[in-house]
Amino acid sequence: MKRHTHKLQRTLLSATLLGLGVSNVTAVHAAGFNLLEQNASGLGVAYAGSGAVAENASTIYYNPAGMTNLPGLNISVGGNYIIPAFKFSNDRSSLPAAFGTANAQFSGTRLGDEGDNAGGGAFVPNAYVSWQVSDRLFAGLGIGAPFGLATDYGDGFMGRYHSKKFEIETINFNPSLAYKLNDTWSIGAGINIQRIKAEYEKSTVVDMRSQVAGAVTQKYIAAGVPAQQAAAMGKAVGDQYGPILDGEAKVKMNDTALGWNIGVMFHPSEDTRIGLSYRSRIKYKATGDTDVDIHRPSAAMIGAMPAQLQEIYSLVPGSLTSSSSASVTLPDTALLSVYQRISPRWELLGDIQWTGWSSLPKLTIKSDTLPDASLDLRFKDSWRIAVGAMYQVAPQWKLKAGVAWDQSPVRSAEHRPASLPDNDRYWLSVGAQYKPSENTAIDVGYSYMYLKKSHVDNTNDGNLAQYGRLNGSYKSHGHIFGLQVSHRF
């Protein structure tokens, strides 16, 4: 036992060091931005039966009760390389309506282009260790990235007033315990310590009319004009001459929050396992900063203006900064999984998963000294159904295949955000497992993700003045390549 304890300490340290790299994860390839790819051993069967198969220590994430299937000390490390593609084609997109007013005559704004492929490759690592403490008690630690998102269209994208770049990164530490009640039933539970970082970049309408009105009002008051009259005169100047300009906004936020997960495993026979697990919502109160760079007219352009306009444009700063915050509740999930061995060579797997995406009806970013910004998302709860099979070709080799339907939380063109141009996903997966020894397994897998053509007609809940219209369609797909190495001591 002492020898195993020393090995466990070294393994925990190695897993923690690997986990430090997870914060760079910015991929997205489960519906929404929930990353199912918490191991690579399940990739080949499209993650069918993930809460019941319990073939290595990654069961800590999918169903901690599965640790009771793993005697001794087990480690499992690996990762998936995810390559999504989101390509926009324009139909009837338009600039924010504010740029069509006389106050925006010097904004220099143009519609732009269809943008770059908004997807990009990213590596999603994972690390797990489980330890049999006694005949009935098991302990473990999982490290991964349950949520991630990255879309980047480039600077000239015509939908840049909705989004240019959006990134969500998470790292999750999941210490867990499992207890074997008897030969038929096991239970498990864990705590999730999750860190989130988010970055959002977009072009923005910088409306300086109220700021100009305020500055002119103070000037009149200083000259002895009564306050009420000065305010009316200042408003008149601001409304007529206050500039509306183009700007670039960047929001950076982070937070750490807690969640929990539980699971139960039922063994009605030696060849059958049924798993049921639940992961809680995680509520964040993220804080950070919003920076806005303002595209002021050139010095030559300002110098050519009438004297009154020159004075007004001198009031426009080059940038604005404010502390910001956002409350975000990431969804809970419930998973029902089945594993069935039907012969010495064939194993069948299946699962049904529910995700509570309605926890994100909108995303509101509140700022101390800048206007609040809100994205109208209206996400809906979603389902995922997967089936898979494994075939023992030879004592050391096993082949895998699976398919899945992954429902998107985005259900309408009006609420399909540029930051996540999502649609239902169809998984086609294959994989293989090689066992060089009785206690070591090497899994490889590949999945192709098909998404039907997705239409978008987003005005952010009718806010044409600030966001304009993003109207067109997306062609999307994805590839996932995975490798997992597991060993039992």
N, C-alpha and C positions, 0 to 999 in steps of 0.2 A: 504493500500500500504506500509506503514511503517513497519507493521508486516511482510509482505512478504519480504521486503528488508533485515530485520534482519535474516530471515530464509535463504535467498539467500546467505548472507555473511557467515553464519555458514556452509551451504552446500558447497560453494566454497572451504572453508578451508578444510573440510573433504575430498572432491574430490581431492584436491591438495596433501594431506597427503597420500591418497591411491595411487595417481599417482607416488609418489616417489618410490614405489616398482616396477614400471614397468621397471626400468632400469635393473632388473635381468632377463628379458625375453630373452630366447635364443632358443625358439622353432621355428619350421618352418612347417607350413602346409597349405599354399596356394601355388599355383604353383610358382616356384622360391622361394624367401624368403619374399614375400609380405604376411602379416598376415591379412586375411579377418576377423579373429575372434575378431572384435572390439565391439561385444556384445555377449551374449549367447542367447538372445531371438530369434535371427535369425538362430541359429544353427539347430534347429529342422526341418527347411525347406531348409537346405543347403544354406542359405542366399539368397534364391530366393526373388525377390521383395524388396531387402534391401533399395533401394533408393525411394520406394513409399509407403511402409507400414506405416511408421511414427507412430508407436504405443507407443514409449517412447522416452526419450531424446537422445538416441543413434543415432537418425536420424541425429544429428549434424555431425557425421563422413560420413555417406553414402549420405546424401542430406540435407544440412542445411535448405533448403526451407521447409522441413517437419516440422520444429518447429511451423509453423503457424497452424498445426493440434493439437497443445498441449496447451490448455488454462491454465492460472495460472502458478504455480511454479511446475516444474517436476524434479525429480532426478531419476537416474538409475545407479546402480552399479552392478558389477558382474565380472565374469571371466570364462576362459576356461582352463582346464588342458589337455595339448596336449601330446600324447605319440607316437612319430614317431619311426620307425625302418628302418634302412638301413644296410643290411647284405651282405658283399662282398664274392664272390666265385672266386677263381683264375683260370685262364686258362694259359696265357703265359706272365705273368708279369716278368720284369727284372730290375736289378739295373741300376743306371746311368752308362753309358759306360765309364766314367772317371775312375771308380774303376777297370776297366780292364787293365789299363796301368801300366807300371813298376813303375811310381812315386807313385802309390797307394799301394805298396806292404805291407806297415805297417798300412793300414787303418783299417784292421780287420772287414770289413763290410760283412754282410750276407743279404740274401734276406728278411727273416722275415716270418711272418704268415699272415693270412687273416684278422687279426684285430678283434676288438670287434664290437658289434652292435653299429654303429656310431650314432644312435639316442639316445634320452633320454627324460624323462618327464620334462615338464616345465609349470608353471602357468602364464597365460596371463590375468592380471586384466584390468578393464576399469572403468571409472567414467564419468558421464555426468550430467549437470544441464541446464535446459532451463527456461526462465522467460518471461512471457508476459508483456512487458513494457507498451503497449497501445493496442487499438483495432487492430492495424495493424502491430505494431513493436514488434519483439521478439529478445531476446538475449540469448546466451548460451556459455558454455565452455565444451569441451571434452578433456579427457586425456586418452591416450592409447599408444600402441606400434605397429605402422603400419608395421614395418619390423623387422624380427628377424631370426637368423640362428645359429644352433649349431650342429656340427658334431665332434665326438671324437673317434678315432680308437684305441687309446693306442700307446705305444712306439714301439711295435714290428711290426707294420703294414707294409706290403711289398710295399704299395703305399705311404709311409711316406715322400718320396722326392717330392710328389705332395701336400700332406696335412696329418698332424696328428690330428690337432685340429683347428677348425675355428669357431669363434663366432662373430656375429653381434648383438648388442643390441641398441634399440632406445626407446626414450620416446618423445611423441608428445603432445604439448599443442595447442588446437585448438579453440580460441575464435571466435565466429560466430554471425552474425546478419541475420535475415530473415524479409521480408516485404510482407504483404498480399496485393497484388494489387487490387483484387476484390474476389468475391466468387469462381472464376474459376482459377485464376493464383496467384502463390506465387513465390518469388525469395529469394535466400539466398547466403551468401558468408562468408568465414572465412580466417583467417591467421593461418599458421602452424609454430610453433616454435619447431624445432626438434633437438634433441641431439642424436648423434651416438657415440658408442664405438665399436671398433673392435679389435679382437685379433686373430693372425694367427701363428700357430706353425707348423713347418715342419723340417724334416732332410734336410741337405744341403751338397753339395760338397764344401769343403774348399780347394781351389787350391792356394797353397802358392808359386808357381813357380815365379810369377812376384815379390812377396815380397822378396824372397830369391835372385833373380837376382838384385834387387835394393840394398839390404844390401851388397852383395858381390861387386857390382860396387863401392859403397861408400868406401869400405875397400881398393879396388885397387887404387882409386883416392887418398885416404889418404896416400897410400904408394908411390905416385908419378907417377903412371901410367897415361898417357894421357886419357882424359875423353872418347873419342870415342873408344879407345882400351879397356878401363876399362868396358864400357857398353857392348861391344861385349863379353868380357870374363865373365862378370857377367851374361849375358843372357845364355851363354853356360852352366854355372854351374847351373843356375836356371832351365833350360829346362831338364837337365839330372838328377839333384838330388833334385830339389824342390819338397817337398812332397804334395801329394793330400790326404787329410784326411776327415774323417766323422765329421759332426758338427750338432748342433741343433740350429735352428733359431727361435726366438720369436719376433713378431712385435706387438706393442700396439699403437693404434691411437685413436683420438677422435676429434670431431668438433661439432659446432652448426650452423645450417643454417635455412633459411626461405623458406616457400612455401605458396601456397594459394589454396583455393578450392571454387567452385561456384556450384549452383544448381537451378533448376526450377521445380516447381510442377504444374501439370495441372489436374484440377478436372472437367472432362466433365459431370459427374453426381455424385450424392451422393454416389454411390456404386463403382465408378471407379476413380483410381488415376494413373497418369503416371508421373514418375520422371526421370529427366535427370541431371546428375552431372558430374563434372570433378575435379580431383585433379592434381595439377601441379607437374612437376619434382622438385626435391630438389638437389641442387648442393653443394657438400661438398669439402672442401680442408682440409682433415684431416692431423694432424701432430702427431708425437710421436717418438718412439725409436725402433731400431732393435738391439737385443742382440744375439750374436752367441757364443755358447759354443763349443770349439774345442776338439775333442777326440784325444789328443796327445798319442803317444805310452807311455807305462809305463817307469819309470826310469830304471828298469832292462833291458828292451828291448833297450832303447837308449844306456845304458852302454855297451851293447854287440855289438853295431855298430862300424864300422871303425871310426877313429878319425874325418875324414872329414864330415861324416854323423852326428856324434855327434854334431859338430859345427853348421851344418845346422839346425838340429832339435832344437838346443838351441834358434834359431831365431823364433820358432813357439810360439805364445802366447797362453795362456789358453782360452782366450775369446776376442771378438771384440764387440765394441758398436758404433752405429752411430745414429744421428738424421735422421728421415725418414718422408716422406710425400706421400700422394696419393690423386688424384682428383677422386671423385666418384659422378656420377649422378644417383640418384635413380629414378625409372620410374614414368611417369604420368599415370593416369587411367581415363577412361571415362565409365560411367555406365548408361544404360537405363533400367528402372524398371517399372513393371506394377503390380497393385493391382486391383482385381475384386471380389466384393461380388456377388455371383450368387444366393444365397438364404439366409434366416435368419441363416442358419447353416454353409453354405459352403463359403469359401474364397479361391480364386486361386491367385498365385503369380508367377512372372517370371522375369528374367533379363538376360541381355547380357552385359558383361564387357570386355573392351579392356585394355591391359596393355602394355606400351611402353618399354619393356625390352631391345630393341636395344640400349638404352642409356648406356648399359654396354657391349661393345664389348670385353673389356679386363680390367684387373685390374693391374696397374703398381705401384709398390712401389719403390720410389726413395730414395736413401740414400746418405748422404754427403760423407762418407768414405768407403762405401761398395758397391759392384756391385748392380745395380738395379735388381729387380725381377718382372717378368710379368707373369700373368696368362691369357692364351688365352681362353676366354669364348665364344665369338660369340653368345651371347644371341639373341633370336628372339622375336619380339612382339608376344603376346599371347592373346587368347580369353577364356572367361568362360561363359558357358550357364547353367542356373539353373531354375528349375520349382519346385513349391511346393504347398501344400494345407493345410488349417486349417479347422477343423470341430468342431463346438460348441456342445459338448456332453451334457452339462448341463449349467445352468446359470453361474456357477463358474468354469467350466472346458472346456478347449479347447485342442484338439489333433492336432499334426503337423507332416508332413512328407514331404520330398523333396529329389531330386536327382540333381546332377550337373556333368558336364564335365569341367575339369580345365586343359587347355592346358599348357604344360611346355615350358619355354623359351629355354630349352636344346633340340636340335633336332637330334644330331648325337652322335655315340659312341666315335668319335674322339675328341669331344668337351664336353664330360660329365665329369665335374671336380669331384675329390674325395671330395672336400669341399661341393659340392651340387650334389649328384648323382640322379638327378631329372628325372621325366618322367610324362606323362599326368596322372592326378588323377581323379578318379571317386568317387563321394560322394554318400553315402547312409545315410540318416538322419531321425531321429525321435525325437519328443519332446512333451512337454505338458506345458500348462499354467494354473495356479490356481489363482483365484482372491478371496482372503478372504474378500475383501471389494470392493466397486465400484471404489476406487481410488488406489488400490494396486494390483500389478500383480507379480507373482513369476513364472519365466520360467525356465524349465530344458530342456536340449537337449543332444543328442548323435549323433556323426557321425563316420562312418567307412570309411576310405580312402583306396581305392584299387589302386595299381600301377602295371602295367604289368612288367614282367622281363625286366630289363634295362641292355643293354650291354655297356661296356666301353672299349676303345682302345686308351688311351690318352697318348701322348708323349709331350704335351704342345707345339704344333706346330713344331714337329720334333726335339725338343731339348733333344735328347737321352743322350747326355753327362752329362747334369745336372739333368735331371728328370727321366731317364729311361722310361720304358713302364709300364703303369697300364692297364692290359688286363684281362677281366673277365666279371662278371655280378653281378647285385644287385637284391635281393628280398626285396621289400619295402612295407610297409603298415603303417596305422596310426589309432589311436583312439582319439576322442575328447569328453570330458565331460564338460558340461557348466551349469552355474547357474546365473540367472540375477534377481534382485529385483528392481522394479520400483514403484514410488509413486508420486501421484499428490496432492499438497496441495491446 
